[in-house]
Amino acid sequence: MLNNKKTFLFFTVLITVLFAMTIVSATDDNDTISNTNLPTTDESPSANDNVDMISEKEKIYENDNGGTVYKKASDDVKINTKITATPLNNKVSNTSINVTLKTEDNKTIPKAVISVLDRNNTLIANATTNVNGMSNIKLNLSGGMQSLTVKYDGNATYNPSNTIVFINVEKIRPAITLTATTPVDINQTITITATVKDANNKPVMGNVTVRVNNDIIETLTLSNGQINTTTRINRSSSHQIIATYNGNVNYTTVTTNQTVTVNKLNTTLYISVNNTSPRVNDKVAITVSLKDSSDKAVANEDVTVKINGKSYAMTTDKNGKVISNYTLTKSDNAVNVTATFKSTGNYLASKNSLDVARKYQADMQLLTGSFDAKPGDTVKLIAHIQDNHVDIDGGQLVFKLNGVSLRDENGSAVIVRIRNGLAILEYKIPDTLSARTCELTAVYSSNDYKRVESSTPMTIRKYVTHIDVNPLYTTNNRIIVKAQIVDQNNQALNKQTTVSIKLNGKSYTLNTTNGTINHQINQTLDNGYYNLTIICGENGKYLGSTVKSVVVKSSGEIKSNYVNNTLNTRTTANSGEIKTGTIMSILTGSSTVKPGDRLKLIAHLFENQVDINGGQLVFKINGLSLKDEDNNPVIVKIRDGLGTLDYKIPDTLGARTHNLTAVYSSGKYNRVELSAKLTMNRLNTHIEIDPLYTSSSTNYIKAEILDDNNQLINKETLIVIKIDGKSYNVTTSNGRINFKVPSKLSKGLHQITIIAGENGKYIESRKNTVLIQA
């Protein structure tokens, strides 16, 4: 009996120790499921449980008093249990484990409550085993490796037990869709939409990162499973829009992309000019603007601008513009502009053209200007035709006088061709043209230019005249008056002119058409000397003139070595009055002459109105005797009371008033001397030079200086030549100028002024002309 009790006690202690060894562990998962309303189970052992049943009281031993010690039934040893857990599904939202609860001898325990705790020992699920001691427990776990504690708390019959199970919960792979605007132009707005949903088409929480070609634009939080954003791309090509859902505890990271085509921008070239009617020599500013399809300026791009055949490579500024200046040349009839932009990385090519027609406008200047001329003069008519200061070639010009075209010998209008901008016509003023102010008009026309005309006054002056007459000698009462009226060029008059002759208080009137006077006057005169005055009347061509001479009446013939004297236009000769009561008078009287003039010096010697014969006479100027070619004094013989000498005024005689002295001597009268004034005037001069045209780099100015008689001057004269206002000094002693221009002249028109200075023989003169450098 004792042995049986000892054996029972041993098993009871063993069961108690094993039950105490049950291990409880904690889980570290954060996801939990509420343990409210967890099911309960009846864990009372059944007849099938492998447990030895005992009475409520069991005697353990007897004490010394003979009593028996009993232990309560509740103090009996419980049955040990073991629990196993195996993962069944390991995905988020679909995670479950199979739990089996058994006794040590593998007997199942039904209706047992199983608890599942996460790693934080937070209850996340309860379940009850079925009749087979098993339970399939569904869990709501986050993705990743999860550590769970599965435990059974035991009851009065069974000891508790637990186990730890590790589950690698697979995250859900959501579905991501992406849309982006395509195609677009550079910098055009691209709208991007990304949508993230789970397998059940439900929106997913989290955020999405949007990239363009791996460059992050931004990261956005999903709202109802969607994000929306915009971007712009400034480079043409195919670009990748990438949307990445960044995942969370339940969802994996997923990425999708879409190709967006970014097209080059269309461009437009605009051309404008600052002058829409340019003339030759005008500088035209040409502005080319490059703009994109949004009318925005395109900067820092290469543009080729072609102007009248010449190309210029330029780069647009910050305003998308390039500016080029072009000056119209003589050969241009327009400004033709073509602007070209070649395609670049971001912009499509474009091209544009603009043609600006040249405005043809002729400007004309009569270089002849207002001038005086006389009938019979040959004048050079010069018109300068330019377009904006550039000489015009071609076209034709007609000169008109008082509205009537100038004509040639055949009666045809004279047409002048234009060369280097000049129209030049040598024109002889007709004798029929009356002395008055006429209107000289130049009319120009051509295929390119409209009619243009310019006028200037041309004053026709009357000719200055003078009368050449010799002292007259007669032995009877028929006086033949012979004289010649000439103009300033020493040409005989050719227009009918009225002449009046006055002698001894009587007047005689006649007409001449050729300036020749050969008129007989019948008048009774006593022997002696009489003043003779010839007056040439004024008409439409000639100015009047007067000359005084002397008529010598003698009973005998008077001979003279007189040489015809052609006086200068400004020369007058005044005869002296008849003298009585003295022995000598100078009939030449006070005279005004010029160098080169021939003057007849006459001295009259008489006594008591009786002519003296014999003796000799010498003429002196300023005290010096007049000499012949051999430098010997000229001695004049006295015959019939007259001492006559034909004298040419020397060039060396200065322009001033001189003393003319006659010195007479003879055996009877001794020495007799008488003086008169002789005034020496300077000669008029004029300069002949034509307008100069040259294409040479070395230029000469050639001219001639002539006196009143159209003879080259023969005294050293200072010449000033002005070229565009700059003066150069030269001298000439033969009237010829051949001046080398010391510097190269620029292309175009140059003003030339030549001034012949005044000296002892010649009066100053000047002439303006032009030099045109091609």
Backbone hydrogen bonds, N-H to C=O, Kabsch-Sander energy under -0.5 kcal/mol:
donor,donor_aa,acceptor,acceptor_aa,energy
5,K,1,M,-1.9
6,K,2,L,-2.2
7,T,3,N,-2.2
8,F,4,N,-2.0
9,L,5,K,-2.2
10,F,6,K,-1.7
11,F,7,T,-1.5
12,T,8,F,-2.0
13,V,9,L,-2.1
14,L,10,F,-2.0
15,I,11,F,-2.4
16,T,12,T,-1.8
17,V,13,V,-2.0
18,L,14,L,-2.2
19,F,15,I,-2.0
20,A,16,T,-1.5
21,M,17,V,-0.6
21,M,18,L,-1.0
22,T,19,F,-1.2
27,T,118,D,-2.7
28,D,119,R,-1.2
28,D,147,S,-0.8
29,D,147,S,-0.9
38,L,35,N,-1.2
43,E,41,T,-0.8
49,D,46,S,-1.4
51,V,49,D,-2.0
53,M,51,V,-0.6
58,E,71,K,-1.1
60,I,69,V,-6.0
61,Y,69,V,-0.7
63,N,67,G,-2.3
66,G,63,N,-2.1
69,V,61,Y,-4.1
71,K,58,E,-1.8
73,A,56,E,-0.9
75,D,72,K,-0.7
76,D,73,A,-2.0
79,I,157,T,-3.9
82,K,102,K,-3.7
84,T,100,T,-2.4
86,T,98,N,-2.7
88,L,96,S,-3.6
89,N,96,S,-1.4
91,K,94,N,-1.5
92,V,170,E,-2.9
93,S,141,L,-0.5
94,N,91,K,-2.4
95,T,139,L,-0.9
96,S,89,N,-1.8
97,I,137,I,-2.3
98,N,86,T,-3.2
99,V,97,I,-0.6
99,V,135,S,-3.0
100,T,84,T,-2.6
101,L,133,G,-3.1
102,K,82,K,-2.9
102,K,100,T,-0.5
103,T,107,K,-2.7
104,E,80,N,-1.1
106,N,103,T,-2.0
108,T,106,N,-0.5
109,I,101,L,-2.2
111,K,129,T,-1.8
112,A,109,I,-0.6
114,I,112,A,-0.5
114,I,127,A,-4.0
115,S,151,K,-2.7
116,V,125,A,-3.1
117,L,149,T,-2.8
118,D,122,T,-2.4
119,R,27,T,-1.2
120,N,29,D,-0.8
121,N,27,T,-1.6
121,N,118,D,-2.3
123,L,121,N,-0.5
124,I,116,V,-3.5
125,A,116,V,-1.4
127,A,114,I,-2.4
129,T,112,A,-2.5
130,N,134,M,-3.5
133,G,130,N,-2.4
135,S,99,V,-2.2
137,I,97,I,-2.8
137,I,135,S,-0.7
138,K,136,N,-0.6
139,L,95,T,-3.4
141,L,139,L,-0.8
143,G,249,V,-2.3
144,G,169,V,-3.0
146,Q,144,G,-0.5
146,Q,167,I,-3.6
148,L,146,Q,-0.6
148,L,165,V,-2.9
149,T,117,L,-2.8
150,V,148,L,-0.6
150,V,163,T,-3.1
151,K,115,S,-2.8
151,K,149,T,-0.6
152,Y,161,S,-4.2
153,D,113,V,-0.6
155,N,158,Y,-2.5
159,N,79,I,-3.4
161,S,152,Y,-2.2
163,T,150,V,-2.5
165,V,148,L,-2.6
167,I,146,Q,-3.0
169,V,144,G,-3.2
169,V,167,I,-1.1
170,E,90,N,-4.4
170,E,168,N,-0.5
172,I,250,N,-3.4
175,A,197,K,-3.7
177,T,195,T,-2.6
179,T,193,T,-2.5
181,T,191,T,-1.2
184,V,261,T,-2.5
186,I,263,N,-1.4
187,N,233,I,-3.3
188,Q,185,D,-2.3
190,I,231,T,-3.1
191,T,189,T,-0.5
192,I,190,I,-0.5
192,I,229,T,-3.5
193,T,179,T,-2.6
194,A,227,I,-2.0
195,T,177,T,-2.4
196,V,225,G,-2.7
197,K,175,A,-2.6
198,D,202,K,-2.5
201,N,198,D,-2.0
204,V,196,V,-1.8
208,V,220,L,-3.1
209,T,244,T,-2.7
210,V,218,E,-2.8
211,R,242,I,-3.1
212,V,215,D,-2.8
213,N,211,R,-0.5
213,N,240,Q,-2.5
215,D,212,V,-2.0
216,I,214,N,-0.7
217,I,210,V,-3.4
218,E,210,V,-1.1
220,L,208,V,-3.0
222,L,206,G,-3.1
223,S,226,Q,-2.5
224,N,222,L,-0.5
226,Q,223,S,-0.8
227,I,194,A,-2.3
229,T,192,I,-2.4
231,T,190,I,-1.8
237,S,262,V,-1.9
239,H,237,S,-0.5
239,H,260,V,-3.1
241,I,239,H,-0.6
241,I,258,Q,-3.1
242,I,211,R,-2.8
242,I,240,Q,-0.6
243,A,256,T,-2.8
244,T,209,T,-2.6
245,Y,243,A,-0.5
245,Y,254,V,-3.3
246,N,207,N,-2.3
246,N,244,T,-0.6
248,N,251,Y,-2.3
252,T,172,I,-2.6
254,V,245,Y,-1.5
256,T,243,A,-2.4
258,Q,241,I,-2.2
260,V,239,H,-3.6
262,V,237,S,-3.1
262,V,260,V,-0.6
263,N,184,V,-3.7
263,N,261,T,-0.7
265,L,346,N,-2.9
268,T,291,K,-2.6
270,Y,268,T,-0.5
270,Y,289,S,-2.8
272,S,287,T,-2.4
274,N,285,A,-1.4
281,N,328,L,-2.4
282,D,279,R,-2.2
284,V,282,D,-0.6
284,V,326,Y,-3.7
285,A,283,K,-0.5
286,I,284,V,-0.6
286,I,324,S,-3.7
287,T,272,S,-3.0
287,T,285,A,-0.5
288,V,286,I,-0.5
288,V,322,V,-2.8
289,S,270,Y,-2.9
290,L,320,G,-2.9
291,K,268,T,-2.3
291,K,289,S,-0.5
292,D,296,K,-2.5
293,S,266,N,-0.9
295,D,292,D,-2.1
298,V,290,L,-2.5
299,A,297,A,-0.7
300,N,316,T,-1.5
303,V,314,M,-3.1
304,T,340,T,-2.6
305,V,303,V,-0.6
305,V,312,Y,-2.8
306,K,304,T,-0.6
306,K,338,T,-3.1
307,I,305,V,-0.6
307,I,310,K,-3.0
308,N,306,K,-0.5
308,N,336,N,-2.6
310,K,307,I,-1.9
312,Y,305,V,-2.1
314,M,303,V,-2.7
314,M,312,Y,-0.5
316,T,301,E,-2.7
317,D,321,K,-2.3
320,G,317,D,-2.4
322,V,288,V,-2.1
324,S,286,I,-2.7
326,Y,284,V,-2.4
328,L,282,D,-2.0
328,L,326,Y,-0.6
332,D,329,T,-1.0
335,V,356,V,-2.8
336,N,334,A,-0.7
337,V,335,V,-0.7
337,V,354,L,-3.3
338,T,306,K,-2.3
339,A,352,N,-3.0
340,T,304,T,-2.5
341,F,350,S,-2.9
344,T,347,Y,-2.1
348,L,265,L,-3.2
350,S,341,F,-2.0
352,N,339,A,-2.2
354,L,337,V,-2.8
356,V,335,V,-2.5
356,V,354,L,-0.5
357,A,355,D,-0.6
358,R,333,N,-2.1
359,K,278,P,-3.5
360,Y,358,R,-0.6
361,Q,359,K,-0.7
363,D,386,Q,-4.3
365,Q,384,H,-2.3
367,L,365,Q,-1.0
367,L,382,I,-1.2
368,T,382,I,-1.4
369,G,366,L,-0.9
371,F,457,P,-1.0
373,A,459,T,-2.8
376,G,429,I,-3.6
377,D,374,K,-2.8
379,V,377,D,-0.6
379,V,427,Y,-3.5
381,L,379,V,-0.7
381,L,425,L,-3.5
382,I,380,K,-0.6
383,A,423,A,-2.4
384,H,365,Q,-3.4
385,I,383,A,-0.6
385,I,421,G,-3.1
386,Q,363,D,-3.2
386,Q,384,H,-0.5
387,D,390,V,-2.8
388,N,386,Q,-0.5
390,V,387,D,-0.9
392,I,385,I,-1.9
394,G,418,I,-1.7
396,Q,445,S,-2.4
397,L,416,V,-2.3
398,V,443,V,-2.2
399,F,414,V,-0.5
400,K,441,T,-3.5
401,L,404,V,-2.8
402,N,400,K,-0.5
402,N,439,E,-3.0
404,V,401,L,-1.5
405,S,403,G,-0.5
406,L,399,F,-2.7
408,D,412,S,-2.7
411,G,408,D,-1.8
414,V,406,L,-2.9
415,I,413,A,-0.6
416,V,397,L,-3.1
416,V,414,V,-0.5
418,I,395,G,-1.2
419,R,417,R,-0.5
419,R,422,L,-1.9
421,G,392,I,-1.5
422,L,419,R,-2.0
423,A,383,A,-2.5
425,L,381,L,-2.5
427,Y,379,V,-3.4
427,Y,425,L,-0.6
429,I,377,D,-3.8
429,I,427,Y,-0.6
433,L,430,P,-1.6
434,S,432,T,-0.6
435,A,540,G,-1.6
436,R,434,S,-0.9
438,C,436,R,-0.7
438,C,458,M,-3.4
440,L,438,C,-0.6
440,L,456,T,-2.9
441,T,400,K,-3.1
441,T,439,E,-0.6
442,A,454,S,-2.9
443,V,398,V,-2.6
444,Y,452,V,-3.3
445,S,396,Q,-2.0
446,S,449,Y,-1.4
452,V,444,Y,-2.3
454,S,442,A,-2.0
456,T,440,L,-2.4
458,M,438,C,-3.0
459,T,371,F,-2.2
460,I,436,R,-3.7
460,I,458,M,-0.6
461,R,373,A,-4.0
461,R,459,T,-0.8
463,Y,541,K,-3.2
466,H,486,V,-2.3
468,D,466,H,-0.5
468,D,484,Q,-3.2
469,V,467,I,-0.6
470,N,482,K,-0.6
472,L,550,V,-2.9
474,T,552,V,-2.5
479,I,477,N,-0.7
479,I,521,I,-3.3
480,I,478,R,-0.6
481,V,479,I,-0.8
481,V,519,H,-3.6
482,K,480,I,-0.7
483,A,517,I,-2.2
484,Q,468,D,-2.4
485,I,515,G,-3.7
486,V,466,H,-2.5
486,V,484,Q,-0.6
487,D,491,Q,-2.9
488,Q,464,V,-0.7
490,N,487,D,-2.1
493,L,485,I,-1.4
497,T,512,T,-3.2
499,V,510,L,-3.6
500,S,535,I,-2.7
501,I,508,Y,-3.3
502,K,533,T,-3.4
503,L,506,K,-2.7
504,N,531,N,-0.9
506,K,503,L,-2.0
508,Y,501,I,-2.3
510,L,499,V,-2.6
512,T,497,T,-2.5
517,I,483,A,-3.1
518,N,516,T,-0.5
519,H,481,V,-2.5
521,I,479,I,-3.2
523,Q,477,N,-2.2
523,Q,521,I,-0.8
525,L,523,Q,-0.6
528,G,553,K,-1.9
530,Y,551,V,-2.4
532,L,549,S,-2.4
533,T,502,K,-2.6
534,I,547,V,-2.7
535,I,500,S,-3.4
536,C,534,I,-0.5
536,C,545,S,-3.6
537,G,498,T,-3.2
537,G,535,I,-0.6
539,N,542,Y,-2.3
543,L,463,Y,-3.6
545,S,536,C,-1.5
547,V,534,I,-2.2
548,K,573,A,-1.0
549,S,532,L,-3.2
551,V,530,Y,-3.0
552,V,472,L,-3.8
552,V,550,V,-0.5
553,K,528,G,-3.5
553,K,551,V,-0.6
554,S,474,T,-2.9
554,S,552,V,-0.6
566,T,564,N,-0.6
567,L,565,N,-0.9
571,T,568,N,-2.0
572,T,592,T,-0.7
574,N,590,S,-0.8
575,S,573,A,-0.6
576,G,587,L,-1.8
585,S,604,H,-2.3
587,L,585,S,-0.8
587,L,602,I,-1.6
588,T,602,I,-1.3
589,G,586,I,-0.9
591,S,677,K,-1.5
592,T,572,T,-1.5
593,V,679,T,-3.1
596,G,649,I,-2.5
597,D,594,K,-2.3
599,L,597,D,-0.5
599,L,647,Y,-4.0
601,L,599,L,-0.8
601,L,645,L,-3.3
602,I,600,K,-0.5
603,A,643,G,-2.4
604,H,585,S,-3.7
605,L,603,A,-0.5
605,L,641,G,-3.5
606,F,583,I,-2.8
607,E,610,V,-2.7
610,V,607,E,-1.1
611,D,609,Q,-0.5
612,I,605,L,-2.2
614,G,638,I,-1.8
616,Q,665,S,-2.4
617,L,636,V,-2.5
618,V,663,V,-2.3
620,K,661,T,-3.3
621,I,624,L,-2.6
622,N,620,K,-0.5
622,N,659,N,-2.7
624,L,621,I,-1.7
625,S,623,G,-0.5
626,L,619,F,-2.7
628,D,632,N,-2.8
631,N,628,D,-1.9
634,V,626,L,-2.8
635,I,633,P,-0.6
636,V,617,L,-3.2
636,V,634,V,-0.5
638,I,615,G,-1.3
639,R,637,K,-0.5
639,R,642,L,-1.9
641,G,612,I,-1.5
642,L,639,R,-2.0
643,G,603,A,-2.7
644,T,642,L,-0.5
645,L,601,L,-2.6
647,Y,599,L,-3.0
647,Y,645,L,-0.7
649,I,597,D,-3.9
649,I,647,Y,-0.6
653,L,650,P,-1.3
654,G,652,T,-0.6
655,A,760,G,-0.7
656,R,654,G,-1.3
658,H,656,R,-0.5
658,H,678,L,-3.9
660,L,658,H,-0.6
660,L,676,A,-3.3
661,T,620,K,-3.3
661,T,659,N,-0.6
662,A,674,L,-3.2
663,V,618,V,-2.8
664,Y,662,A,-0.5
664,Y,672,V,-3.9
665,S,616,Q,-2.4
666,S,670,N,-0.9
670,N,666,S,-1.6
672,V,664,Y,-3.8
674,L,662,A,-2.2
676,A,660,L,-2.8
678,L,658,H,-2.9
679,T,591,S,-3.4
680,M,656,R,-3.3
680,M,678,L,-0.5
681,N,593,V,-3.7
681,N,679,T,-0.6
683,L,761,K,-4.1
686,H,706,L,-2.4
688,E,704,E,-2.9
689,I,687,I,-0.6
692,L,770,V,-2.9
694,T,772,I,-2.5
699,N,697,S,-0.5
701,I,739,F,-3.3
702,K,700,Y,-0.6
703,A,737,I,-1.7
704,E,688,E,-1.8
705,I,735,G,-2.9
706,L,686,H,-2.9
706,L,704,E,-0.5
707,D,711,Q,-2.6
708,D,684,N,-0.7
710,N,707,D,-2.1
713,I,705,I,-1.9
717,T,732,T,-2.9
719,I,730,V,-3.5
720,V,755,I,-2.6
721,I,719,I,-0.5
721,I,728,Y,-3.1
722,K,720,V,-0.5
722,K,753,T,-3.4
723,I,721,I,-0.5
723,I,726,K,-2.7
724,D,722,K,-0.6
724,D,751,Q,-2.9
726,K,723,I,-1.9
728,Y,721,I,-1.9
730,V,719,I,-2.7
732,T,717,T,-2.0
737,I,703,A,-2.9
739,F,701,I,-2.8
741,V,699,N,-2.8
741,V,739,F,-0.6
748,G,773,Q,-2.5
750,H,771,L,-2.4
752,I,769,T,-2.7
753,T,722,K,-2.2
754,I,767,K,-2.7
755,I,720,V,-2.8
756,A,754,I,-0.5
756,A,765,S,-3.0
757,G,718,L,-3.0
757,G,755,I,-0.7
759,N,762,Y,-2.2
763,I,683,L,-3.3
765,S,756,A,-1.8
767,K,754,I,-2.2
769,T,752,I,-2.8
771,L,750,H,-2.7
772,I,692,L,-3.2
773,Q,748,G,-3.0
773,Q,771,L,-0.6
774,A,694,T,-3.0
774,A,772,I,-0.6
